[in-house]
Amino acid sequence: MVTLRDSEISYEASNIHLTIGHSQAELLNNQLGKVGQENLRDLKVSDFDILTDDSGELYVSKVTSELTTNLQGDQTEEFEPEGGRMYETKTAMCPLASFLKYLEKRNPNCSALLQRSKDDFDEDGNSWFQNKLLGKNALSDMMTSISRAASLSKVYSNHCIRATCITLLNEAGFEGRHITTISGHRSEESIKSYCRDTTNKQKREMSKFVSEFTTVTETQSQNLTVELTTV
């Protein structure tokens, strides 16, 4: 699980290539649960849209459905929930702002959403990317590269992003059936492996409950002893 401090450090890093990596990592965060990592390179800009919800808040969401393959090998389009949304937070770590910045600096000659960054470019220039699709190795090692470049406390994998998202939602008390609509898992049973341990807060609360019960029991025992002595 990615720690809050590591997330902050990587956002605050001045390396422009980390800025690029973060924008792409935000996309991974939104999409790893919905499409396999092997299909991420197929994503296009047209697969996403900036929308406004019924409260007038802006968010980015994937607007195309995924094709699935049945046992006969035919491709079918099954019903799927809308999936995750990345809302505007208007903070220094706003995911929507990162997404918009990423779109602004893409190479317009390449239709792929995830593009390979230029080795050398002007930060104020129009494009930071080559007319090339992001390579498989660069994609699979994205979080590893960000971890090392930003000197994070540990080296994370792309899967850590997904695990962090699911774990945080579980710790916040969201029901498993709701988490699966975002993670892409087909059942609540599938996400139990991400939530095998209790949080520090839960451990403290459980310890406090047991301690309070023990204290109450001890007090009752003392009172009973006093009553028997009196009699």
JOVEN-V179995 format. One record per residue. N is the residue number from 0. RES is the residue in three letters. PHI is phi as a letter, one per 20 degrees, with the letter a starting at -180 (none if undefined). OMEGA is omega in radians with two decimals (* if undefined). Layout:
# JOVEN-V179995
N:RES:PHI:OMEGA ; N:RES:PHI:OMEGA
This chain:
# JOVEN-V179995
0:MET:none:-3.13 ; 1:VAL:f:-3.13 ; 2:THR:f:3.13 ; 3:LEU:f:-3.10 ; 4:ARG:f:3.11 ; 5:ASP:f:3.10 ; 6:SER:f:3.14 ; 7:GLU:f:-3.13 ; 8:ILE:f:-3.10 ; 9:SER:f:3.08 ; 10:TYR:f:-3.08 ; 11:GLU:e:-3.10 ; 12:ALA:f:-3.07 ; 13:SER:e:-3.13 ; 14:ASN:f:-3.08 ; 15:ILE:f:3.13 ; 16:HIS:f:3.05 ; 17:LEU:f:3.08 ; 18:THR:f:3.10 ; 19:ILE:f:-3.13 ; 20:GLY:f:3.14 ; 21:HIS:f:3.12 ; 22:SER:f:3.13 ; 23:GLN:f:3.11 ; 24:ALA:f:3.08 ; 25:GLU:g:3.12 ; 26:LEU:f:3.09 ; 27:LEU:f:3.14 ; 28:ASN:g:-3.10 ; 29:ASN:e:-2.96 ; 30:GLN:d:-3.09 ; 31:LEU:g:-3.13 ; 32:GLY:f:-3.02 ; 33:LYS:e:3.07 ; 34:VAL:c:-3.14 ; 35:GLY:f:-3.12 ; 36:GLN:g:-3.13 ; 37:GLU:f:-3.13 ; 38:ASN:d:-3.10 ; 39:LEU:f:-3.12 ; 40:ARG:f:-3.14 ; 41:ASP:e:-3.09 ; 42:LEU:f:3.11 ; 43:LYS:d:3.10 ; 44:VAL:g:-3.10 ; 45:SER:f:3.10 ; 46:ASP:f:-3.08 ; 47:PHE:c:3.10 ; 48:ASP:b:3.05 ; 49:ILE:e:-3.04 ; 50:LEU:c:3.09 ; 51:THR:c:-3.13 ; 52:ASP:e:-3.05 ; 53:ASP:f:3.07 ; 54:SER:d:3.13 ; 55:GLY:n:-3.13 ; 56:GLU:e:-3.11 ; 57:LEU:e:3.07 ; 58:TYR:b:3.04 ; 59:VAL:d:-3.11 ; 60:SER:b:3.06 ; 61:LYS:f:-3.02 ; 62:VAL:d:3.12 ; 63:THR:d:3.13 ; 64:SER:e:3.12 ; 65:GLU:e:3.03 ; 66:LEU:e:3.09 ; 67:THR:d:-3.12 ; 68:THR:d:3.13 ; 69:ASN:e:-3.06 ; 70:LEU:f:3.14 ; 71:GLN:e:3.12 ; 72:GLY:n:3.13 ; 73:ASP:e:3.10 ; 74:GLN:e:3.14 ; 75:THR:c:3.11 ; 76:GLU:d:-3.11 ; 77:GLU:e:3.07 ; 78:PHE:f:3.06 ; 79:GLU:b:3.09 ; 80:PRO:f:3.14 ; 81:GLU:g:-3.13 ; 82:GLY:n:-3.07 ; 83:GLY:f:3.02 ; 84:ARG:c:3.02 ; 85:MET:d:-3.06 ; 86:TYR:e:3.02 ; 87:GLU:f:3.13 ; 88:THR:d:-3.13 ; 89:LYS:l:3.08 ; 90:THR:d:3.13 ; 91:ALA:f:-3.13 ; 92:MET:d:-3.10 ; 93:CYS:f:-3.13 ; 94:PRO:f:3.13 ; 95:LEU:f:3.11 ; 96:ALA:f:3.10 ; 97:SER:f:-3.13 ; 98:PHE:f:-3.13 ; 99:LEU:f:3.11 ; 100:LYS:f:3.13 ; 101:TYR:f:3.13 ; 102:LEU:f:-3.11 ; 103:GLU:f:-3.05 ; 104:LYS:e:3.10 ; 105:ARG:f:3.02 ; 106:ASN:e:-3.07 ; 107:PRO:f:-3.12 ; 108:ASN:e:3.14 ; 109:CYS:d:-3.07 ; 110:SER:f:-3.10 ; 111:ALA:f:3.11 ; 112:LEU:f:-3.12 ; 113:LEU:e:-3.06 ; 114:GLN:d:3.12 ; 115:ARG:e:-3.11 ; 116:SER:f:3.09 ; 117:LYS:f:3.12 ; 118:ASP:f:-3.12 ; 119:ASP:b:-3.12 ; 120:PHE:a:3.12 ; 121:ASP:e:-3.11 ; 122:GLU:g:3.14 ; 123:ASP:e:-3.12 ; 124:GLY:f:-3.09 ; 125:ASN:f:-3.07 ; 126:SER:c:3.09 ; 127:TRP:d:-2.97 ; 128:PHE:c:3.08 ; 129:GLN:e:3.07 ; 130:ASN:e:-3.09 ; 131:LYS:b:3.07 ; 132:LEU:f:3.08 ; 133:LEU:g:-3.10 ; 134:GLY:f:-3.13 ; 135:LYS:f:-3.12 ; 136:ASN:f:3.13 ; 137:ALA:f:3.14 ; 138:LEU:f:-3.08 ; 139:SER:f:-3.12 ; 140:ASP:d:-3.00 ; 141:MET:g:-3.10 ; 142:MET:f:3.07 ; 143:THR:f:-3.14 ; 144:SER:f:3.12 ; 145:ILE:f:-3.12 ; 146:SER:g:-3.10 ; 147:ARG:f:-3.11 ; 148:ALA:f:-3.11 ; 149:ALA:e:-3.14 ; 150:SER:l:3.13 ; 151:LEU:f:-3.05 ; 152:SER:f:3.10 ; 153:LYS:b:3.11 ; 154:VAL:e:-3.12 ; 155:TYR:e:3.03 ; 156:SER:d:3.09 ; 157:ASN:g:-3.10 ; 158:HIS:f:3.13 ; 159:CYS:f:3.13 ; 160:ILE:f:-3.14 ; 161:ARG:f:-3.12 ; 162:ALA:f:3.13 ; 163:THR:f:-3.13 ; 164:CYS:g:-3.10 ; 165:ILE:f:-3.13 ; 166:THR:f:-3.14 ; 167:LEU:f:3.13 ; 168:LEU:f:3.11 ; 169:ASN:f:-3.13 ; 170:GLU:f:3.14 ; 171:ALA:f:3.07 ; 172:GLY:n:3.11 ; 173:PHE:f:-3.11 ; 174:GLU:f:-3.12 ; 175:GLY:g:-3.11 ; 176:ARG:f:3.09 ; 177:HIS:e:3.12 ; 178:ILE:f:-3.11 ; 179:THR:f:3.11 ; 180:THR:f:3.11 ; 181:ILE:d:-3.06 ; 182:SER:f:-3.12 ; 183:GLY:n:3.10 ; 184:HIS:f:-3.08 ; 185:ARG:e:-3.14 ; 186:SER:b:3.10 ; 187:GLU:f:3.14 ; 188:GLU:g:-3.06 ; 189:SER:f:-3.08 ; 190:ILE:e:-3.12 ; 191:LYS:f:-3.12 ; 192:SER:f:3.13 ; 193:TYR:e:-3.01 ; 194:CYS:c:-3.06 ; 195:ARG:f:-3.10 ; 196:ASP:d:3.07 ; 197:THR:e:-3.13 ; 198:THR:f:3.08 ; 199:ASN:g:3.13 ; 200:LYS:f:3.13 ; 201:GLN:f:3.11 ; 202:LYS:f:3.12 ; 203:ARG:f:-3.11 ; 204:GLU:f:3.12 ; 205:MET:f:3.11 ; 206:SER:f:-3.14 ; 207:LYS:f:-3.13 ; 208:PHE:f:-3.13 ; 209:VAL:f:-3.14 ; 210:SER:f:3.13 ; 211:GLU:f:3.12 ; 212:PHE:f:3.13 ; 213:THR:f:-3.14 ; 214:THR:f:3.13 ; 215:VAL:f:-3.14 ; 216:THR:f:3.14 ; 217:GLU:f:3.13 ; 218:THR:f:3.12 ; 219:GLN:f:-3.14 ; 220:SER:f:3.12 ; 221:GLN:f:3.13 ; 222:ASN:f:3.13 ; 223:LEU:f:3.12 ; 224:THR:f:3.14 ; 225:VAL:f:-3.13 ; 226:GLU:f:-3.12 ; 227:LEU:f:3.13 ; 228:THR:f:3.14 ; 229:THR:f:3.13 ; 230:VAL:f:*
